[in-house]
Amino acid sequence: MLHIIEDLDMKSITNTSIQSFEIYLQTPKGSEVYWLKPSETLTVPETYLSEQVHTLVKRRILRVQNAF
C-alpha cells in the first residue's frame, strides 16, 4: 500500500479510459505498481509521478490534477 506524505504537493491521477492499467509510481522505496480501473482516482505526492504516467497523460489515457 502507498504511504502518503501530507507535506508534499498532492496530485490526483484519474483513469479516463475504459481499460484498466497497471501504472508504476516512483516512491522513496523504489517503484510500486498500482492497478487503476476505469474512472478510478488515486491521490499521490507529485514526486511519485513516473515517466509512464506522463506518457499516458500525453496520450489522454490518464488525467493528473491538483488534489486539494
CNS distance restraints for C-alpha pairs under 8 A (distance, minus, plus):
assign (resid   4 and name CA) (resid  44 and name CA) 6.42 0.50 0.50
assign (resid   4 and name CA) (resid  45 and name CA) 6.81 0.50 0.50
assign (resid   5 and name CA) (resid  45 and name CA) 6.93 0.50 0.50
assign (resid   6 and name CA) (resid  10 and name CA) 7.74 0.50 0.50
assign (resid   8 and name CA) (resid  45 and name CA) 5.79 0.50 0.50
assign (resid   8 and name CA) (resid  46 and name CA) 7.14 0.50 0.50
assign (resid   9 and name CA) (resid  45 and name CA) 5.70 0.50 0.50
assign (resid   9 and name CA) (resid  46 and name CA) 5.67 0.50 0.50
assign (resid   9 and name CA) (resid  66 and name CA) 7.80 0.50 0.50
assign (resid  10 and name CA) (resid  43 and name CA) 6.59 0.50 0.50
assign (resid  10 and name CA) (resid  44 and name CA) 5.56 0.50 0.50
assign (resid  10 and name CA) (resid  45 and name CA) 4.37 0.50 0.50
assign (resid  10 and name CA) (resid  46 and name CA) 5.56 0.50 0.50
assign (resid  10 and name CA) (resid  66 and name CA) 6.25 0.50 0.50
assign (resid  10 and name CA) (resid  67 and name CA) 5.36 0.50 0.50
assign (resid  10 and name CA) (resid  68 and name CA) 7.12 0.50 0.50
assign (resid  11 and name CA) (resid  43 and name CA) 5.58 0.50 0.50
assign (resid  11 and name CA) (resid  44 and name CA) 5.50 0.50 0.50
assign (resid  11 and name CA) (resid  45 and name CA) 5.92 0.50 0.50
assign (resid  11 and name CA) (resid  46 and name CA) 5.66 0.50 0.50
assign (resid  11 and name CA) (resid  64 and name CA) 6.36 0.50 0.50
assign (resid  11 and name CA) (resid  65 and name CA) 5.50 0.50 0.50
assign (resid  11 and name CA) (resid  66 and name CA) 4.65 0.50 0.50
assign (resid  11 and name CA) (resid  67 and name CA) 4.73 0.50 0.50
assign (resid  12 and name CA) (resid  41 and name CA) 6.36 0.50 0.50
assign (resid  12 and name CA) (resid  42 and name CA) 5.55 0.50 0.50
assign (resid  12 and name CA) (resid  43 and name CA) 4.35 0.50 0.50
assign (resid  12 and name CA) (resid  44 and name CA) 6.49 0.50 0.50
assign (resid  12 and name CA) (resid  63 and name CA) 7.89 0.50 0.50
assign (resid  12 and name CA) (resid  64 and name CA) 5.53 0.50 0.50
assign (resid  12 and name CA) (resid  65 and name CA) 5.22 0.50 0.50
assign (resid  12 and name CA) (resid  66 and name CA) 6.06 0.50 0.50
assign (resid  12 and name CA) (resid  67 and name CA) 5.01 0.50 0.50
assign (resid  13 and name CA) (resid  41 and name CA) 5.45 0.50 0.50
assign (resid  13 and name CA) (resid  42 and name CA) 5.13 0.50 0.50
assign (resid  13 and name CA) (resid  43 and name CA) 6.23 0.50 0.50
assign (resid  13 and name CA) (resid  44 and name CA) 7.74 0.50 0.50
assign (resid  13 and name CA) (resid  62 and name CA) 6.63 0.50 0.50
assign (resid  13 and name CA) (resid  63 and name CA) 5.69 0.50 0.50
assign (resid  13 and name CA) (resid  64 and name CA) 4.65 0.50 0.50
assign (resid  13 and name CA) (resid  65 and name CA) 6.77 0.50 0.50
assign (resid  14 and name CA) (resid  39 and name CA) 6.23 0.50 0.50
assign (resid  14 and name CA) (resid  40 and name CA) 5.74 0.50 0.50
assign (resid  14 and name CA) (resid  41 and name CA) 4.32 0.50 0.50
assign (resid  14 and name CA) (resid  42 and name CA) 6.52 0.50 0.50
assign (resid  14 and name CA) (resid  62 and name CA) 5.55 0.50 0.50
assign (resid  14 and name CA) (resid  63 and name CA) 5.11 0.50 0.50
assign (resid  14 and name CA) (resid  64 and name CA) 6.48 0.50 0.50
assign (resid  15 and name CA) (resid  20 and name CA) 7.77 0.50 0.50
assign (resid  15 and name CA) (resid  36 and name CA) 6.60 0.50 0.50
assign (resid  15 and name CA) (resid  37 and name CA) 6.77 0.50 0.50
assign (resid  15 and name CA) (resid  38 and name CA) 5.41 0.50 0.50
assign (resid  15 and name CA) (resid  39 and name CA) 5.04 0.50 0.50
assign (resid  15 and name CA) (resid  40 and name CA) 5.73 0.50 0.50
assign (resid  15 and name CA) (resid  41 and name CA) 6.63 0.50 0.50
assign (resid  15 and name CA) (resid  61 and name CA) 6.30 0.50 0.50
assign (resid  15 and name CA) (resid  62 and name CA) 4.68 0.50 0.50
assign (resid  15 and name CA) (resid  63 and name CA) 6.55 0.50 0.50
assign (resid  16 and name CA) (resid  38 and name CA) 6.44 0.50 0.50
assign (resid  16 and name CA) (resid  39 and name CA) 5.62 0.50 0.50
assign (resid  16 and name CA) (resid  60 and name CA) 7.46 0.50 0.50
assign (resid  16 and name CA) (resid  61 and name CA) 5.50 0.50 0.50
assign (resid  16 and name CA) (resid  62 and name CA) 5.45 0.50 0.50
assign (resid  16 and name CA) (resid  63 and name CA) 6.68 0.50 0.50
assign (resid  17 and name CA) (resid  38 and name CA) 5.88 0.50 0.50
assign (resid  17 and name CA) (resid  39 and name CA) 7.21 0.50 0.50
assign (resid  17 and name CA) (resid  61 and name CA) 5.40 0.50 0.50
assign (resid  17 and name CA) (resid  62 and name CA) 7.30 0.50 0.50
assign (resid  18 and name CA) (resid  38 and name CA) 5.15 0.50 0.50
assign (resid  18 and name CA) (resid  39 and name CA) 7.70 0.50 0.50
assign (resid  19 and name CA) (resid  37 and name CA) 6.86 0.50 0.50
assign (resid  19 and name CA) (resid  38 and name CA) 5.69 0.50 0.50
assign (resid  20 and name CA) (resid  35 and name CA) 7.03 0.50 0.50
assign (resid  20 and name CA) (resid  36 and name CA) 5.57 0.50 0.50
assign (resid  20 and name CA) (resid  37 and name CA) 4.33 0.50 0.50
assign (resid  20 and name CA) (resid  38 and name CA) 5.54 0.50 0.50
assign (resid  21 and name CA) (resid  35 and name CA) 5.78 0.50 0.50
assign (resid  21 and name CA) (resid  36 and name CA) 5.23 0.50 0.50
assign (resid  21 and name CA) (resid  37 and name CA) 6.58 0.50 0.50
assign (resid  22 and name CA) (resid  33 and name CA) 6.42 0.50 0.50
assign (resid  22 and name CA) (resid  34 and name CA) 5.62 0.50 0.50
assign (resid  22 and name CA) (resid  35 and name CA) 4.51 0.50 0.50
assign (resid  22 and name CA) (resid  36 and name CA) 6.19 0.50 0.50
assign (resid  23 and name CA) (resid  33 and name CA) 5.68 0.50 0.50
assign (resid  23 and name CA) (resid  34 and name CA) 5.38 0.50 0.50
assign (resid  23 and name CA) (resid  35 and name CA) 6.39 0.50 0.50
assign (resid  23 and name CA) (resid  36 and name CA) 7.11 0.50 0.50
assign (resid  23 and name CA) (resid  52 and name CA) 7.16 0.50 0.50
assign (resid  23 and name CA) (resid  53 and name CA) 6.93 0.50 0.50
assign (resid  24 and name CA) (resid  31 and name CA) 6.21 0.50 0.50
assign (resid  24 and name CA) (resid  32 and name CA) 5.61 0.50 0.50
assign (resid  24 and name CA) (resid  33 and name CA) 4.62 0.50 0.50
assign (resid  24 and name CA) (resid  34 and name CA) 6.41 0.50 0.50
assign (resid  24 and name CA) (resid  50 and name CA) 6.60 0.50 0.50
assign (resid  24 and name CA) (resid  52 and name CA) 6.93 0.50 0.50
assign (resid  24 and name CA) (resid  53 and name CA) 7.50 0.50 0.50
assign (resid  25 and name CA) (resid  31 and name CA) 5.52 0.50 0.50
assign (resid  25 and name CA) (resid  32 and name CA) 5.30 0.50 0.50
assign (resid  25 and name CA) (resid  33 and name CA) 6.37 0.50 0.50
assign (resid  25 and name CA) (resid  34 and name CA) 7.57 0.50 0.50
assign (resid  25 and name CA) (resid  48 and name CA) 5.14 0.50 0.50
assign (resid  25 and name CA) (resid  49 and name CA) 5.70 0.50 0.50
assign (resid  25 and name CA) (resid  50 and name CA) 5.48 0.50 0.50
assign (resid  25 and name CA) (resid  53 and name CA) 7.94 0.50 0.50
assign (resid  26 and name CA) (resid  30 and name CA) 5.83 0.50 0.50
assign (resid  26 and name CA) (resid  31 and name CA) 4.70 0.50 0.50
assign (resid  26 and name CA) (resid  32 and name CA) 6.60 0.50 0.50
assign (resid  26 and name CA) (resid  47 and name CA) 7.18 0.50 0.50
assign (resid  26 and name CA) (resid  48 and name CA) 4.53 0.50 0.50
assign (resid  26 and name CA) (resid  49 and name CA) 6.28 0.50 0.50
assign (resid  26 and name CA) (resid  50 and name CA) 5.75 0.50 0.50
assign (resid  27 and name CA) (resid  31 and name CA) 5.78 0.50 0.50
assign (resid  27 and name CA) (resid  32 and name CA) 6.71 0.50 0.50
assign (resid  27 and name CA) (resid  47 and name CA) 7.60 0.50 0.50
assign (resid  27 and name CA) (resid  48 and name CA) 5.39 0.50 0.50
assign (resid  36 and name CA) (resid  40 and name CA) 6.10 0.50 0.50
assign (resid  36 and name CA) (resid  41 and name CA) 7.59 0.50 0.50
assign (resid  36 and name CA) (resid  42 and name CA) 7.88 0.50 0.50
assign (resid  43 and name CA) (resid  67 and name CA) 6.71 0.50 0.50
assign (resid  44 and name CA) (resid  48 and name CA) 6.52 0.50 0.50
assign (resid  45 and name CA) (resid  49 and name CA) 7.74 0.50 0.50
assign (resid  49 and name CA) (resid  53 and name CA) 6.04 0.50 0.50
assign (resid  49 and name CA) (resid  54 and name CA) 7.26 0.50 0.50
assign (resid  50 and name CA) (resid  54 and name CA) 6.56 0.50 0.50
assign (resid  51 and name CA) (resid  55 and name CA) 6.17 0.50 0.50
assign (resid  52 and name CA) (resid  56 and name CA) 6.23 0.50 0.50
assign (resid  53 and name CA) (resid  57 and name CA) 6.22 0.50 0.50
assign (resid  53 and name CA) (resid  62 and name CA) 7.34 0.50 0.50
assign (resid  54 and name CA) (resid  58 and name CA) 6.38 0.50 0.50
assign (resid  55 and name CA) (resid  59 and name CA) 6.37 0.50 0.50
assign (resid  56 and name CA) (resid  60 and name CA) 6.17 0.50 0.50
assign (resid  56 and name CA) (resid  61 and name CA) 5.26 0.50 0.50
assign (resid  56 and name CA) (resid  62 and name CA) 5.55 0.50 0.50
assign (resid  57 and name CA) (resid  61 and name CA) 5.82 0.50 0.50
assign (resid  57 and name CA) (resid  62 and name CA) 4.78 0.50 0.50
assign (resid  57 and name CA) (resid  63 and name CA) 5.68 0.50 0.50
assign (resid  57 and name CA) (resid  64 and name CA) 7.17 0.50 0.50
